[in-house]
Amino acid sequence: VQLQASGGGLVGPGGSLRLSCAASGFTLDYYAIGWFRQAPGKEREGVFCISGSDGSTDFADSVKGRFTISRDDAKNTVYLQMNSLKPEDTAVYYCASRNLRLYPFFGTSCSLSDDYDFWGQGTQVTVSS
């Protein structure tokens, strides 16, 4: 099982980036994929998630209207499209997976809590002029 996050970089305020989370060793069906971020000196926070079982999503208020999530089953990849980026979006971004058949969330199929069972390496996003 492997998650490969990529797509980070340096972008100016108002710019866009698309992060990719490529999964290998399992298919996205029946897995939830979450995107998280951690800025220096701050706790890790959930940004966006998507369920492989029913396609439901959830997102943090701080990214509402700016970020979107999508899934390409053919490529076994989840994307996080980030638009209108702000300096406060600067962080290391991680993707994580949870097997919903073995470990279903309570009352939801997608969660921004960090209770995921497999984590990929992070990709740095820096928003600065």
Protein Blocks (a to p, Z undefined) as FASTA:
>chain_A
ZZddehiacddehiacddddddehiafehpacddddddehiacddfbdcdfklopacddf
klgokaccdddfklopacdddehiafklgccdddddddfklmccehiabdfbfcbfbdcd
dddddddZZ
